[in-house]
């Protein structure tokens, strides 16, 4: 699924670019993507240009922090996810965020049903931003071992690089380029 340029963002002007990452419970994949994307944006010197968040399709863990294994694995890579708290995605998120990024096709299907008419162009599948991965879905590491969390981190790092590059090309290029 390809994002189109949301109408409220022009190159180097306008409001912050909102990016929301969504997975099932908002305790593994989407908070990892939130933390990694924040780090990528900060490394690029663009933190003032973005609003970044994550959410869940289901209410299983609302108000809880990320899974301890997620926090540990991310911490080994310099990401602090401990302060994050799970929340459930809502219809209002489609007005608040320019990009609503699903971690797998199941999430994308749920979000497609939830999306108000005219906001479908805000949806994307996370690994579509990392086609070199050869995967479409970020696997859920919740029921697996430590290697699954490391694989998720690798995939999310690649997806964040691709997503930030897409946003820079689409929204942050100097006028006339």
Backbone as CSV, one residue per row, in Angstrom:
resi,resn,N_x,N_y,N_z,CA_x,CA_y,CA_z,C_x,C_y,C_z
1,UNK,0.854,-1.167,0.000,0.000,0.000,0.000,0.902,1.233,0.000
2,UNK,0.687,2.151,-0.858,1.542,3.318,-1.001,0.872,4.530,-0.385
3,UNK,1.604,5.259,0.456,1.073,6.499,1.030,1.069,7.590,-0.011
4,UNK,0.068,8.440,0.073,0.040,9.652,-0.716,0.366,10.792,0.215
5,UNK,0.762,11.929,-0.325,1.078,13.069,0.512,-0.175,13.594,1.171
6,UNK,-0.221,13.596,2.514,-1.379,14.181,3.179,-1.472,15.667,2.840
7,UNK,-2.674,16.191,2.694,-2.839,17.557,2.228,-2.366,18.625,3.197
8,UNK,-2.190,18.320,4.473,-1.838,19.356,5.422,-0.340,19.559,5.602
9,UNK,0.476,18.892,4.817,1.921,19.010,4.992,2.559,19.462,3.693
10,UNK,3.289,20.539,3.769,4.059,21.012,2.622,5.534,20.864,2.933
11,UNK,6.391,20.989,1.940,7.826,20.855,2.184,8.330,21.976,3.094
12,UNK,8.956,21.586,4.193,9.580,22.508,5.138,8.632,23.527,5.750
13,UNK,7.342,23.321,5.659,6.387,24.219,6.295,5.293,23.395,6.947
14,UNK,4.440,24.068,7.683,3.264,23.394,8.204,3.510,22.705,9.519
15,UNK,2.514,21.938,9.946,2.561,21.284,11.249,3.548,20.131,11.268
16,UNK,3.707,19.574,12.446,4.575,18.402,12.584,3.991,17.228,11.807
17,UNK,4.864,16.345,11.397,4.467,15.131,10.704,4.194,14.075,11.776
18,UNK,2.988,13.550,11.779,2.604,12.566,12.781,2.761,11.150,12.267
19,UNK,3.443,10.305,13.048,3.663,8.909,12.690,3.218,8.037,13.862
20,UNK,2.290,7.127,13.591,1.770,6.207,14.593,2.044,4.777,14.152
21,UNK,2.683,3.996,15.018,2.971,2.588,14.753,1.958,1.742,15.515
22,UNK,1.418,0.713,14.851,0.339,-0.073,15.464,0.632,-1.571,15.373
23,UNK,0.487,-2.259,16.532,0.550,-3.716,16.579,-0.595,-4.219,17.452
24,UNK,-0.582,-5.476,17.818,-1.700,-6.081,18.538,-1.892,-5.508,19.942
25,UNK,-0.866,-5.587,20.783,-1.013,-5.187,22.176,-0.236,-3.958,22.571
26,UNK,0.581,-3.421,21.668,1.396,-2.232,21.919,2.401,-2.465,23.052
27,UNK,2.953,-3.709,23.091,3.981,-3.983,24.097,5.262,-4.574,23.506
28,UNK,5.270,-4.910,22.219,6.476,-5.472,21.594,6.865,-4.690,20.343
29,UNK,6.173,-4.944,19.244,6.581,-4.404,17.948,6.379,-2.899,17.824
30,UNK,5.186,-2.412,18.116,4.947,-0.975,17.883,5.733,-0.073,18.829
31,UNK,5.917,-0.412,20.123,6.767,0.464,20.924,8.231,0.410,20.476
32,UNK,8.656,-0.758,19.978,10.013,-0.856,19.440,10.155,0.070,18.241
33,UNK,9.162,0.067,17.360,9.197,0.959,16.199,9.151,2.421,16.635
34,UNK,8.328,2.737,17.623,8.280,4.109,18.127,9.657,4.551,18.629
35,UNK,10.277,3.725,19.461,11.591,4.066,20.004,12.665,4.168,18.940
36,UNK,12.672,3.222,17.997,13.676,3.236,16.933,13.476,4.419,15.999
37,UNK,12.213,4.728,15.678,11.966,5.859,14.784,12.335,7.178,15.474
38,UNK,12.035,7.295,16.764,12.457,8.490,17.518,13.972,8.659,17.437
39,UNK,14.707,7.550,17.612,16.162,7.607,17.554,16.650,8.020,16.167
40,UNK,16.020,7.488,15.130,16.408,7.837,13.757,16.126,9.305,13.456
41,UNK,14.981,9.779,13.902,14.603,11.180,13.696,15.560,12.097,14.452
42,UNK,15.893,11.724,15.691,16.826,12.522,16.486,18.210,12.540,15.832
43,UNK,18.680,11.392,15.364,19.992,11.317,14.711,20.037,12.187,13.461
44,UNK,18.879,12.354,12.809,18.800,13.192,11.605,18.595,14.670,11.952
45,UNK,18.469,14.980,13.250,18.264,16.366,13.663,16.876,16.895,13.333
46,UNK,15.887,16.006,13.284,14.540,16.382,12.853,13.479,16.244,13.941
47,UNK,13.891,16.054,15.208,12.907,15.750,16.239,11.829,16.812,16.382
48,UNK,12.111,18.052,16.083,11.110,19.108,16.176,10.066,19.063,15.076
49,UNK,10.273,18.215,14.100,9.354,18.131,12.952,8.357,16.985,13.064
50,UNK,8.452,16.169,14.114,7.641,14.955,14.194,6.873,14.829,15.506
51,UNK,5.724,14.188,15.415,4.998,13.632,16.551,4.983,12.128,16.315
52,UNK,5.498,11.360,17.274,5.666,9.920,17.100,4.995,9.214,18.275
53,UNK,4.230,8.176,17.967,3.526,7.432,19.006,3.326,6.001,18.528
54,UNK,2.780,5.170,19.416,2.424,3.805,19.059,1.133,3.444,19.767
55,UNK,0.456,2.430,19.231,-0.833,2.025,19.780,-1.106,0.564,19.439
56,UNK,-2.192,0.044,20.013,-2.587,-1.348,19.836,-3.918,-1.452,19.111
57,UNK,-4.098,-2.552,18.403,-5.412,-2.829,17.825,-6.358,-3.390,18.885
58,UNK,-5.819,-3.985,19.929,-6.616,-4.605,20.986,-6.284,-3.974,22.337
59,UNK,-7.183,-4.115,23.289,-7.010,-3.459,24.591,-6.363,-4.347,25.657
60,UNK,-5.669,-5.399,25.263,-5.104,-6.368,26.197,-4.192,-5.757,27.266
61,UNK,-3.402,-4.752,26.901,-2.343,-4.270,27.797,-2.415,-2.760,28.042
62,UNK,-3.545,-2.139,27.805,-3.670,-0.683,27.937,-3.155,-0.242,29.314
63,UNK,-2.284,0.765,29.289,-1.718,1.331,30.510,-0.455,0.644,30.998
64,UNK,-0.119,-0.497,30.411,1.072,-1.236,30.829,2.272,-0.830,29.984
65,UNK,3.457,-1.059,30.523,4.689,-0.799,29.794,4.986,-1.911,28.814
66,UNK,5.982,-1.709,27.973,6.369,-2.747,27.025,6.820,-4.026,27.741
67,UNK,6.704,-5.138,27.048,7.166,-6.430,27.537,8.629,-6.288,27.983
68,UNK,8.962,-6.903,29.109,10.315,-6.798,29.664,11.379,-7.269,28.676
69,UNK,11.071,-8.292,27.880,12.043,-8.785,26.898,12.272,-7.757,25.797
70,UNK,11.221,-7.031,25.447,11.348,-5.952,24.463,12.237,-4.847,25.012
71,UNK,11.989,-4.458,26.247,12.776,-3.393,26.893,14.246,-3.793,26.967
72,UNK,14.511,-5.035,27.332,15.891,-5.516,27.454,16.594,-5.530,26.101
73,UNK,15.945,-6.113,25.106,16.555,-6.190,23.768,16.795,-4.795,23.195
74,UNK,15.820,-3.921,23.333,15.975,-2.547,22.827,17.075,-1.816,23.591
75,UNK,17.150,-2.039,24.893,18.173,-1.391,25.709,19.580,-1.748,25.267
76,UNK,19.772,-2.977,24.811,21.091,-3.378,24.308,21.492,-2.569,23.079
77,UNK,20.507,-1.985,22.424,20.786,-1.162,21.233,20.637,0.329,21.525
78,UNK,20.572,0.666,22.789,20.539,2.069,23.176,19.172,2.718,23.157
79,UNK,18.106,1.917,23.082,16.747,2.468,23.072,16.114,2.274,24.445
80,UNK,15.555,3.328,25.000,14.865,3.242,26.290,13.368,3.247,26.044
81,UNK,12.755,2.071,26.128,11.318,1.940,25.905,10.527,1.876,27.208
82,UNK,11.222,1.798,28.341,10.556,1.610,29.632,9.483,2.661,29.934
83,UNK,9.655,3.931,29.573,8.624,4.919,29.921,7.331,4.808,29.099
84,UNK,7.348,4.065,27.994,6.177,3.996,27.123,5.051,3.212,27.792
85,UNK,3.821,3.566,27.456,2.646,2.879,27.982,1.711,2.532,26.837
86,UNK,1.153,1.319,26.892,0.265,0.838,25.835,-1.049,1.609,25.838
87,UNK,-1.550,1.832,24.642,-2.872,2.430,24.453,-3.497,1.804,23.227
88,UNK,-4.795,1.927,23.109,-5.495,1.371,21.956,-5.709,2.463,20.915
89,UNK,-5.545,2.106,19.659,-5.773,3.041,18.564,-7.252,3.420,18.525
90,UNK,-7.525,4.652,18.131,-8.905,5.117,18.010,-9.120,5.857,16.705
91,UNK,-10.354,6.084,16.378,-10.707,6.793,15.145,-10.014,8.150,15.088
92,UNK,-9.891,8.809,16.240,-9.273,10.134,16.292,-7.815,10.132,15.841
93,UNK,-7.153,8.969,15.906,-5.760,8.887,15.480,-5.589,9.146,13.986
94,UNK,-6.625,8.889,13.215,-6.521,9.115,11.773,-6.506,10.605,11.435
95,UNK,-7.036,11.435,12.304,-6.953,12.878,12.121,-5.651,13.413,12.702
96,UNK,-5.141,12.754,13.737,-3.961,13.246,14.448,-2.635,12.839,13.792
97,UNK,-2.637,11.766,12.995,-1.390,11.249,12.432,-1.467,11.171,10.918
98,UNK,-0.380,11.575,10.285,-0.276,11.545,8.826,0.047,10.147,8.316
99,UNK,0.735,9.384,9.135,1.111,8.010,8.807,0.638,7.108,9.933
100,UNK,-0.184,6.122,9.606,-0.614,5.088,10.547,-0.031,3.793,9.988
101,UNK,0.989,3.290,10.662,1.833,2.234,10.120,1.572,0.914,10.851
102,UNK,1.031,-0.047,10.126,0.691,-1.357,10.677,1.899,-2.272,10.651
103,UNK,2.088,-3.020,11.727,3.230,-3.914,11.804,3.013,-5.226,11.039
104,UNK,1.757,-5.588,10.785,1.506,-6.757,9.936,0.188,-6.582,9.189
105,UNK,-0.088,-7.504,8.285,-1.277,-7.382,7.439,-2.579,-7.508,8.222
106,UNK,-2.570,-8.252,9.319,-3.755,-8.336,10.171,-4.091,-6.983,10.788
107,UNK,-3.068,-6.282,11.244,-3.272,-4.944,11.802,-3.761,-3.994,10.713
108,UNK,-3.183,-4.124,9.529,-3.583,-3.263,8.419,-5.061,-3.460,8.085
109,UNK,-5.512,-4.704,8.121,-6.922,-4.991,7.847,-7.822,-4.339,8.899
110,UNK,-7.471,-4.474,10.159,-8.245,-3.855,11.240,-8.265,-2.333,11.078
111,UNK,-7.112,-1.756,10.793,-7.019,-0.298,10.628,-7.807,0.171,9.413
112,UNK,-7.824,-0.629,8.366,-8.589,-0.264,7.163,-10.075,-0.164,7.459
113,UNK,-10.568,-1.025,8.328,-11.980,-0.984,8.727,-12.245,0.221,9.626
114,UNK,-11.306,0.518,10.506,-11.449,1.613,11.466,-11.288,2.995,10.829
115,UNK,-10.517,3.086,9.757,-10.183,4.380,9.144,-11.424,5.102,8.617
116,UNK,-11.624,6.341,9.053,-12.729,7.119,8.494,-12.526,7.347,6.990
117,UNK,-13.603,7.497,6.290,-13.534,7.734,4.846,-12.627,8.928,4.565
118,UNK,-11.764,8.750,3.591,-10.849,9.812,3.195,-9.508,9.776,3.909
119,UNK,-9.329,8.853,4.847,-8.043,8.773,5.558,-7.271,7.501,5.232
120,UNK,-7.799,6.686,4.344,-7.156,5.413,4.007,-5.734,5.613,3.482
121,UNK,-5.476,6.755,2.865,-4.141,7.005,2.303,-3.083,7.192,3.388
122,UNK,-3.483,7.271,4.628,-2.528,7.415,5.730,-1.973,6.064,6.182
123,UNK,-2.596,4.993,5.748,-2.207,3.643,6.160,-1.050,3.107,5.326
124,UNK,-0.156,2.393,5.996,0.878,1.644,5.276,1.263,0.433,6.099
125,UNK,1.869,-0.511,5.437,2.406,-1.701,6.076,3.886,-1.444,6.339
126,UNK,4.315,-1.603,7.570,5.657,-1.206,7.995,6.755,-1.734,7.077
127,UNK,6.753,-3.022,6.796,7.863,-3.583,6.020,7.792,-3.247,4.533
128,UNK,6.736,-2.580,4.092,6.755,-2.036,2.734,7.821,-0.942,2.632
129,UNK,8.263,-0.425,3.771,9.331,0.572,3.811,10.709,-0.088,3.887
130,UNK,10.734,-1.412,3.926,11.994,-2.179,3.934,11.854,-3.382,3.018
131,UNK,11.639,-3.145,1.720,11.404,-4.264,0.808,12.581,-5.237,0.744
132,UNK,13.775,-4.783,1.079,14.948,-5.649,1.064,14.860,-6.763,2.109
133,UNK,13.944,-6.624,3.076,13.794,-7.659,4.108,13.193,-8.940,3.546
134,UNK,12.466,-8.830,2.439,11.811,-10.000,1.857,10.568,-10.438,2.611
135,UNK,10.163,-9.673,3.619,8.992,-10.002,4.423,7.934,-8.908,4.280
136,UNK,6.704,-9.248,4.567,5.624,-8.258,4.586,5.229,-7.922,6.017
137,UNK,5.335,-8.912,6.910,4.894,-8.754,8.293,6.076,-8.810,9.250
138,UNK,6.064,-7.906,10.246,7.021,-8.014,11.343,6.480,-9.118,12.256
139,UNK,7.224,-10.214,12.443,6.708,-11.323,13.253,6.538,-10.907,14.715
140,UNK,5.524,-11.469,15.358,5.269,-11.183,16.762,6.206,-12.036,17.614
141,UNK,7.096,-11.398,18.392,8.046,-12.172,19.187,7.493,-12.641,20.528
142,UNK,6.287,-12.261,20.860,5.734,-12.447,22.201,5.821,-13.879,22.709
143,UNK,5.495,-14.863,21.874,5.461,-16.250,22.328,6.754,-17.009,22.019
144,UNK,7.774,-16.312,21.547,9.031,-16.961,21.199,10.144,-16.635,22.174
145,UNK,11.347,-16.951,21.756,12.525,-16.726,22.588,13.224,-15.416,22.263
146,UNK,14.382,-15.187,22.869,15.124,-13.940,22.704,15.510,-13.623,21.262
147,UNK,15.758,-14.648,20.463,16.141,-14.403,19.070,15.048,-13.668,18.302
148,UNK,13.799,-13.929,18.645,12.693,-13.249,17.982,12.712,-11.753,18.222
149,UNK,13.085,-11.339,19.408,13.154,-9.910,19.717,14.296,-9.241,18.958
150,UNK,15.385,-9.969,18.800,16.512,-9.438,18.017,16.131,-9.321,16.543
151,UNK,15.432,-10.322,16.010,14.979,-10.261,14.617,14.038,-9.071,14.421
152,UNK,13.125,-8.873,15.361,12.192,-7.745,15.276,12.965,-6.433,15.272
153,UNK,13.959,-6.306,16.124,14.763,-5.082,16.149,15.464,-4.844,14.811
154,UNK,16.021,-5.900,14.221,16.684,-5.759,12.916,15.691,-5.284,11.855
155,UNK,14.521,-5.913,11.807,13.507,-5.538,10.822,13.012,-4.113,11.052
156,UNK,12.806,-3.767,12.300,12.293,-2.432,12.611,13.329,-1.367,12.289
157,UNK,14.575,-1.651,12.546,15.616,-0.688,12.191,15.598,-0.421,10.683
158,UNK,15.515,-1.476,9.889,15.477,-1.317,8.429,14.216,-0.577,7.985
159,UNK,13.085,-0.909,8.569,11.842,-0.229,8.214,11.852,1.240,8.575
160,UNK,12.447,1.576,9.718,12.518,2.984,10.127,13.407,3.796,9.188
161,UNK,14.506,3.193,8.745,15.371,3.868,7.769,14.583,4.168,6.498
162,UNK,13.850,3.168,6.006,13.065,3.352,4.786,11.930,4.333,4.948
163,UNK,11.227,4.277,6.077,10.127,5.206,6.318,10.629,6.633,6.431
164,UNK,11.711,6.846,7.167,12.246,8.203,7.296,12.722,8.723,5.941
165,UNK,13.348,7.876,5.146,13.779,8.298,3.803,12.568,8.696,2.958
166,UNK,11.496,7.914,3.033,10.268,8.236,2.293,9.709,9.592,2.742
167,UNK,9.629,9.797,4.034,9.076,11.052,4.556,9.966,12.227,4.170
168,UNK,11.258,12.041,4.225,12.171,13.134,3.826,11.973,13.484,2.347
169,UNK,11.871,12.465,1.498,11.655,12.728,0.061,10.325,13.403,-0.179
170,UNK,9.306,12.958,0.536,7.931,13.421,0.292,7.643,14.769,0.912
171,UNK,8.166,15.012,2.105,7.752,16.183,2.868,8.840,17.165,3.240
172,UNK,10.082,16.742,3.264,11.123,17.590,3.828,12.168,18.050,2.826
173,UNK,11.908,17.852,1.553,12.842,18.329,0.532,12.660,19.836,0.360
174,UNK,13.747,20.543,0.118,13.611,21.975,-0.159,12.708,22.201,-1.377
175,UNK,11.977,23.284,-1.361,11.078,23.614,-2.478,11.855,23.595,-3.790
176,UNK,11.227,23.050,-4.820,11.833,23.020,-6.155,12.748,21.833,-6.394
177,UNK,12.889,20.917,-5.437,13.765,19.748,-5.635,12.965,18.547,-6.006
